[in-house]
Amino acid sequence: MPSSSFIERFAGWRVAVTGGTSGLGLALVEALHAGGAQVAFVARDRARVGALAGRLKGTHGIVGDVSCKDDVHRIALQVTSALGGLDVLVHNASSLGPVPLRPLADTACEDLEAALATNLVGPFRLTKALLGALAQAAREQRGVHPVVMHVTSDAGFTPYANWGAYGASKAAVAHLSRIWAAELAPHGVRSIDVDPGDMDTPLHALALPDTDPTTLKRPADSAREVLAALVAARAATGDAEVAEVPNGACA
């Protein structure tokens, strides 16, 4: 658990986290809630969403699938309604693609599409749908920047055999994040990508079930590093003029 001096920096933050009921997403939701942030989290399993919202009083659980086009606009509306705006958007939800992992030659097109839908297209749609709220936060809080964070992986930079669908989607979202960064900078909105490292999470166990979990990072430790990156990004210097950004989902 972060120290009190660290978590106090989150007081008043309005944060949305996708994939918020498991692994890194859960650790982020817990730490942000403990630090006084207003948190909305998104996950697909209604029972798990309800259980977490019940345990962390004051958080807002949203049932939805970021890979589903029809869910994204509703998720965006629920986020802004619950939080009254948005300061930080964390794209954490991930799909491995085919499980067990397999070579690209044995990967069905549908499995590649599923990984891209969750890891790339979903974050793109949700960012696009929430741009207006993020830009409004930039106009209201000059000098404290709204941030869009994309959780990436070393599989997006290193060509690991059998990780093709996941690795390709993570490479794409890392570059997407950097293009967002270049385009949103004039509007006072930051976009960053962070690789949290190999963690002891259900997703990692699904991918590599024989790995000794004691050799992996604890999600809470990775969450602390991710939050430090968010603190730094929100305080990043630069007093660019804050212009209007349209708010709209993909047609």
N, C-alpha and C positions, 0 to 999 in steps of 0.2 A: 504494500500500500504506500503511495507517495506520502511524503512528509506534509505536515499541515501547511508549511510555508509554500510548498509547491502547489498543492491543490487549491489553495486560496485564489490562485490566479484564474480559476475557472468560474468564479462567482459571477452570475449574470450572463454567462455565455448561453446562447441558444444553439444547440447542436443536434444534428440528425446523423444517425449511424445506421448503415445497412448491414444486414447479417449480424444483428445485435444480440442474439440469444446464445451464441456459442463462440468459443475460442477467443481470438483477439477482440472481436466486436463486443462480446460480453464483458471482457476485462475493461474495455474503454467505457462502456456504459456505466459500469460499477464505479470506476475512478472518477468520471465526470460528475456523476450523481453525488458521490461523496464530497466532491469539491464545490458543490453549490450550483453547478450548471443546470439549465433546463434542458432535458434530454428527450428526444423522440427517437425511438429505435424501430427498425423495420425487420421483419422476418416472416417466413412463410407459414410456420406451424402455429396455429391459433392457440393451442394449449400452452405452448412454451412462451408465447408472447404474453398471454394472460398471467401466467405464473410469475414471470419476471416483473411485469408491471405491478403485480400485487406485492412482491417482495421489496421492490425499490419504489416506495411511495412517492408520487409526484412525477415519475417518469411517464411517458406516453408511448404505449405499445401500438404499433401499426402492423396489421396483418397484410402482407402483400409480397409480390414476387417482382423484383426489379427486371427480370428477364422478360416479363410479360408486358407488352406494349399497352394493353388496356388497363394495367394496374398503375402505371407510372404517374399519370396525371392525378389520379385519386390520391396516391401516396404524397405527391407534392402539396396538394390542397390540405391534406390532413396534417402534414408537417407544419405548414405556415399557420394553420388554424390553431393547432395545439400550442405552438411556441410564440405566436404573435410576431413572427419574423424569423430570420435565420442568419446566424453568424458563421457557422462551420458545418460543412457537409462532408461526411466521411464515407467514401465508397469502399466498404469492406467485404460485402457479400461476394463469394467466389464459387465457381464451379470447376471441378477438375477435368470435365469432359468424360471420356470413357473410363470406367472403373471395372476391372483392374486396368491400370495404365497399359498402353500398348503402342507399338510403332505407328507412325503416320500411315503407312501402307495398309494397316489393319484398322484404321480409324474410320468409322462411318461418317459420311458428310453431316449427318444429323447430330452426331456427337460433337463435331467441331462447331457447328452452328450453335449448339446449346452452350458451349463454353464461351463463345463470342457474345451470345445474347446476355449472359450474366455478367461477364467480366469486362466487356467493352461497350456494347450497344446500350445496355441498361444504365450504366453510369453516364453515358452521353445524354440519353434522354432525360434522366433525372436532373442532371446539371442544367440542361437547357430549360427544363420546366421551372427551376428554382432561381434562375439568373436574376429575375426581377427582385426577388426578396434579398438576394445577396447584394445586389447593387444598391438597394435601398439602405441596407445596413451600412454600406460604405459611405453613403451620403450622410447618414445620421451620426456616424462614429469616426470622423476623420482622424487618421493617425493610428486607428486600430482596425486592421484589415480583416474582412471576411475571408475565409479560406475554404477551398475545395481540395480535399485530400483523397488521393487514389492510392490504395494499398496494393503494392506490386510484389514482385518476387524475383529472386536471382534466376529463376527459371525463365524469366523474360529477357535475360541478358546472356545466359549460358545455355548452349543448345544441348540439354540433357536428352539422351535417348529415351523414348517412351513418354515424354512429357509434352509432346507436340501441340496438342490442342490447348492445354493450359499455358504452356510457355509462349505460344504465338499470341494468345489473347492478352497475356500480361505484358508482353513487349509492346503490343499495340496500345494498351491503356496507358503505359508509361509515356509513350510519345504523344498520345492524345492529351495527357495532363500538361505536357510542356507546351503544346500548341495553345491550349486554354490559357496557360500562364502568359504567353506573349500577347494574346488577344484581349485578355481581361485586365492586364496591368493598367491601361489607361482609365479603367473604371474603378480602380482601387480594390479589386478582388484578386487574391492570390490563388494560384493553383500549384500544388506540390504533389510529388509522388514519393512514397516511403516504402522501403523493403524492411519488414520487421524481423526477418530471419526465420530459421526453421524453429517452429514452436510445437509444443506438446498440445495439439489440438485434435478434435475429431476429424478434421479434413486431412491432416498429416497422417493420422492413423489409417484413414481410408486409403490414402495413396501408398503408404509404405507401412503395412501392418506389422512387419517384423522389426521395426526400429525400436531400440531401447529408449523409452521416454525420458530417462534420466540424462540422456545426451542432448536433449532439446531444451530450448529456452522456455521459461514459464510465460504464458500469455500476459500475466500481470507485469512482468519485467519488460516485455516488448511494448506493452501499453504505455509504460512510463516514458520510454524513448519516443514513441509516437506523439505523446502529449507534449513532450519537450519540443519536438519539431513544430507542433501546432502553435505553441506559445511563441516561438521564434518567428514563425511566419506571420502571425497576427501583429507582431510588433515591428516587422521589417520596415526599414526606413524608406522614404519615398513619398512625395506629396503631389502625385500626379492628379490632374484634374479629374474629378469624378463625373462621368457622363452618363447619360441614360442608356440602359441595356434593356432590350425587349425581353418579355417573359412569355415563353410559350413552349408547349411540347411539340414533338414531331407530329406532322399530319399523318 
